[in-house]
Amino acid sequence: MPSPEPRDPRNGSAVDEPPQLLARRLRRAQQRLAARPRQQICAALAETAASWLNDNSPWFARAAPAIAAAAGFSPTMVRHALPAMIAPLGGAALQALAVEADVKLDSDRPRVTLQILPSNVPGLAAIATALSLICRSATLLKPGRRDCVFTRLWVESLAAIDADLAACVAVAYWPGGDRDREDAALVEADLVIASGGDDAIAALRPRGRGRFAAYGSRLSIAAIAAECRQSSHALRAAARGVALDVAVWDQRGCLSPRLCFVEGDLESARAVAAAIGEGLRDLGEHLPPGTMSTEEILAVRRFRDAAEWADPTGGRMSDFFFADDLGAGSVVVDAGAPPQPAPTHRCLRVIPVASIESMLCVLEPLRGALEGVGLAAAGRFGELAAQLRAFGIPLVAAAGELQRPPLDWRHGGRSRIAPWTEEN
């Protein structure tokens, strides 16, 4: 009779093998990965993605309720948003990135990569795994506290398609503050890719022996051009797109807008804010919000209280559009400066600007932290998108599509495979 799986007495979950043992096993497995044709690697990853996305996927059926419970999202949100985290692996962009990796990588490629994933949204392990494997680097995934469910199931599903490839991926979770396990993983890795808060990343950076790449705190915005107010239909479509970008994953991701700039005067901003508020209220029924921590509840209450008690004589406006459910939508019109990003959980600060060009001037202090723009611009989309990209914003998408980025978008302003192919 096999020995029972060791359990963590603190929470009853399975205890992972020590990170150093996992990393050494990955180093041995990577020798086989280095010889695999890239077409085989990409095909196995695409087939794994398809096994999650088909209508009767057993993986998705197992994951959705468990992720909702572990991460605090509504089951409806998980079913709506998780496919967008997996679908990019089935497209041509993965093959193109693999070709780029083959051209750029040399014999000094990282054989073992430690990827420390954030806990804000689930599903990040799918692309993280794929990027490392197409760069012929075995990977040790350290999921965030609320994303262990998906990460483990993803590796299990890869093993069902290609056991040899899955041998190059391992999962190890340790809680914050467990320096022994963390340091053991850091010193075994040739490359560490850390995502999360800036302070946490700064604490990790000096403790590894290999290269280090970081993805810290980032901010996304929405922008609505003047022509979107030319008809009620156009206004409603633009507002609904922004509302969807805000609502997906309850605004926890780096691509979740927390500021919305409206090209026009204060009355224009009020009209747009009202329409976004209506869109968020509707989404509260179709994509209900998840649970909130005490800290998150207090942040939303403070945001609402500040709007309700604003003093117009001090240059702050008090126009606001609140859903009855605290987590289902809080939209505030603010003509004051400088713009402060709203908190998460479907909160949005709407700001009137004379033009998109003047918006960029307002955003100058935040320039290095901007990740994405959900843009509603009708016929001027191409022109304005070019300006925003030239300003240094990596991802410009149509409003409503910001949370469905392509695989090859330049996250943090760099190629998705830059951590493996460039000196950090």
N, C-alpha and C positions, 0 to 999 in steps of 0.2 A: 504494500500500500504506500503511495507516495506521501512524502512529508507535507503537511499543510503549508500553504504559502504564508510567509511571515507577515504579520500585520503591525501597523503603527498603532500603539495603544492610545494615542491621542485622538484618532478619528476613525479607527477601524479599517483604513485603506491599506492596500498592499504596500509593503516597504520595497523601494527600489534597491537594486544592487548598488554598492558604492560607486560613485561617478568615475573614480579612477579605473575600476575594473571594466565598466562599460566602455570607457574611452579606449582602453587598450584592446578590447575586443573589436571595436570599430576600426582601429588602426590596422588590425590584421585583415578585416573584411575589405578594407579600402583597396588592398592590392588587387582584388578581383574587379572592383569597380573601375579602377584605372584602365582596365583592358576592355571594358564593355563598349560596344558601338553606341554612339549617342542616339541613333535612331531607336535602339532597343530601350534605352533609358526613357526617352520621351514617350515611346509607345506604352510602356508599362505605367507611367504616370498618367497618361491620358485615359488608359483603360481603368485605372483606379478611380479617377475623377468620374468617369461615366458610371461606375458601379455605385456611386453616391447619388448621382443625378437622375437615374432612371426612376420611373414612377413607382416601382415596387422595391426600391432599394432597402435591403435589410439594415444596411449601415445607417442610413438616414432615419429609419424607423427607430433604431436603438438610440441614436444620438439625440434627436430633437427633444424628447421630454427630459432626458438626463441633463443636457446642456441648459435647458430652461431652468431646471431646479438648481443646478450648481452655480449658474452665472446670474440669476435673477432677472432673466428676460421672460416675456410671455412666450408660451409655445408657438403662438402665431407668428411672433417676430422671428423666432429661430427658423421656422419653416419658410418664411419669406426671404430672409437675408442671408442665411448660410449658403445657399447655392451660389451666390455671387462670389463667395470666397474660394470656391472650388472650380467653377466653370472656366476660368482663364487657362487652366491646365490642359484643356482640350483643344486649344487653338494653335495656330501656326506660330504665335509669338514664342512659345516654349522652344520650338525647334530653332528659331532664329537666335534666341539667347544661347542655346547650346552651341551653335556654330560660332557665335562670338566668343564664347568661353574657350572653345578649342583653339581659336586663333590666338587668344591673348595669354592663356595659361602656359607656364613653362614647368620645368621639372621641380621648381620650388613651390608648387601649388600646395595649399593647406590640405593635409591628409585628413585631419579631424577638425571639424568646426563645432564649437559650442554655440548654440543659439538660445539666448535668454529672451523669451517671448513675453510680451506684456499681458496683463490680465483684463484689459478694458473690453475687448470683443473676442468672441470665439472664432475658431476656424483658421487662425493665422498659421498654424503648423503646416497646412497643405502646401502653400506656396513656399514657405521657408524650407521645407523638405526638398521640394522640386528644385529650387535654385541651387542648393548645395549639391544635390546629386548630379545635375547637369554640369556642374563644375568639377565633377569627379572627386568630391570631398565627402567622406562619411560625416554624419552629423549627430550630435547629442542634443536633443531638444529638452530645454527646461521650460515647461509651460507655466503661464501665470496660474495663480491659485484657482481662478474660476474657469480655466480652459483645459484642465487635465482630461476631462471626458473625451472631447473631440480629439485631442492629440494622440491619446492611446488608441482610440478606435481607428484613426487615420493610418497609423503604422500597422495595425492589425489588418486593415483592408489592403494595404500595399503588399503585405506578406501573402495574402490570398491570391494576388495576381502574380507576384514575382518574389519568391522567398529570398533569393540571392540578393536582390536589390534591397529588400527590407532589412537584411542583415547589416546593411550600412547605415541604419537609422536606429537610434535608441532614445528612450524617454526616461528622464529622471526629474522628479519633483522634490524640492526641499522648501520649507517655509522660510520666509524672511528672517534673517538673524542666525540662520544655521551656517556659520562661517566655515566650519570644518568641511562640510559637503561642497559648499560653494568654492572654496579655495582648491579642493581636490579636483574639481572639474576645470577650473580656470587654468591650473598649471599643466593639465594634460592636453589642452587644446592648442593647435597651431594657429587657429583664428577664433576670436570671440566676437560674436555679433550680439550686441545688447540693445534691447528696445525697452523704453520705459521713461520714468521721470528723470530729469536732468541730475538731481542730487544722487539718485541711485546709480546712475551711469558713472558719475564722477567717482563714486566710491569703488566701483568695479575696475575702472581703467588701469590703475597701477598694479593690480594684483595678479595679472596673468603673465605668462612668459612669451606669448606669441603676439601676432598682430591683433589689433582691436578696432572694431567699427561700431559706431553708435548711431542710434536713431532716437533722439530725445523728443521732448515735447514740441508739438507742431500745432498750427492753427489753420482752419479753413473758414472761408467766408462765402457769402452769396452776393450776387450783383444783378440788379434788374435795370435794364436800359429803358430810356424814356418811351420808346415805341411800344413797349409791352402794356402801356396804359391807353393805347389808342382805341381799344374796344374792351367791353366787359369780358368777352371770351378770352382775349389775349392776356388780360390781367389775371383772370382766374387760372389759366394754364400756367403762367409764370409762378404764381403764388403756390399752386399745388405742387409744382416741381420743387420749390424751395422747402415747402413743408415736408415733403417726402425725404429729402436729403437730411433734414433736421431730425425726423422721427426714427429713421433706420438706426438700429442698435441703440436707441434711446440717447443718441448724440454722444456716445462714449468714444468714438473713434477720431483719428486725426483728420479724417475727411468729413467730419460733421460740422456744418457751418454754425458759428456762434455769433457772427456779425452779418448783417444784410445791408448793403448799400443800395439806395434807390436813387436813380438819376432823376432829379426834379426837386420841387420845393417841399415844404413841410406837409402840405395837404396831400401831395403825391405819396409821401412816405406813410401817412396815416391810412390812405386807401389801400396801399400794398400790405401794411401790417394787419389791417382788418381782414384782408383776404387770406393772408398766411395763417392768422389765428383761426379762421374758419376751416382752412385746410387741416390744421393740426387737430381741431376738435373732431373732424370727420375721421381722421386717421386714428384717433383715440379709440374709435369703435372697431375699425378694421384691423389695426395693428396696435393693440392695447399696450400701454406702458408696463414695464416690469416693476419689480420691487426697488425701493430706494433705502439706502442707509440713513441713519440719523443725520450724519454730516451732510449728505446730499439733500435731504429734506430741508435742513436749515439753510443751505445755500440758495435753494429755490425760493424759500420764504423771504430771505433777505432781498433777493432780486425783486420779488413782487412788492415787498414793503417799501423799498427805495423808490419804486415807480409811483406807488400810491401816495407817498408822502413827499414827493419831489416839490421843490419850491420854484415855480416858473420865474420868479424874479432873479434867481441865481443862474438862469440860463438852462435849466434842466426841464425837459418836457415830461408831462405826466400821462400821456396817452398810452393806454395799455389794453391788451386783449388776452384775457386769461380763461383757460378751460376750467371747468369746475373741479376736475381731478388735478391735483397739484402736479402730477407727472405727465399730464397729457398736453400741455402747451402753455407757455408764458411768453407773450410777444410784447415788447416795449419799444415805443418810438422815442428816440433820444437825439436831440439836436445839439447836445453839449459836446465838448471836446476836452481831452482826447478820447477816442472811442475805447471802451473797455469791453472785452469779450464777455458775453453772457455765460452763466454757469451751464453745466450739462443738464441732461434730462429735459430736452425739448424746450429750452429757453433760447430766445433770440432777441438781439438788440438791433433795431432797424434805424438806419441813419440816412437822412437826405444828403445828397451831394449834387453839385452843379453839373458834373460830368464824370465820366469814368476816369479821365485824366486827373481831375481834382481828387477823386477817391484814392488814386495812387499816391498823391502827395500826403493825404491823411494817413495812409498805411506805411509810410516810410519808416517810422520807428519799429514796425513789426516785420519789416521786409525779410529778414533772415529766418523768421519763424513760420512763414506762410507755406502751406502745403498744397491747397487746392481751392478752386473757385467753382461754384455752381452758377453758371451764367445764363441768364435769360435775355436774349438780345435780338431775336427774330433775324432780320436781314443783315444786321451788323455783327453777327456772331464771329465770323472769321476775322474781321478787322479788330474787334475788341479782344478776342482771344490771343491774337498775335501781340497786342500791347501788354496783356497780362503775363504772357510767357516771357516777353522781353524784360519785364520787371523782375523776373526770377521766380515766378510761381510755377512749380513743376507740373501741376495737373489742372487743366481747364476743361470742364465738361458742361454739357447742357444741364440746366437746372432739372433735378430729378434723376440724373445719371451719375452724380458725383460719387455715390457709394458703390458704383460698379466699375471700378477702374480697370483699364487693360493691364495685362501682365507686364508689359514693357514700359509703363510710366516710370518716370525718373524720381523714385521715392527719395525725398530729401535732396533732390537735384542731381542725383547720381544714377548711373546705370544700375539695374537691379542686381547685376553680377559684380559690381565694382568691389565689394568687400573681398571677393576671392581673387580678382584679377589685378587690383591696384594696391600699392603700398598705402597703408593707413597711418 
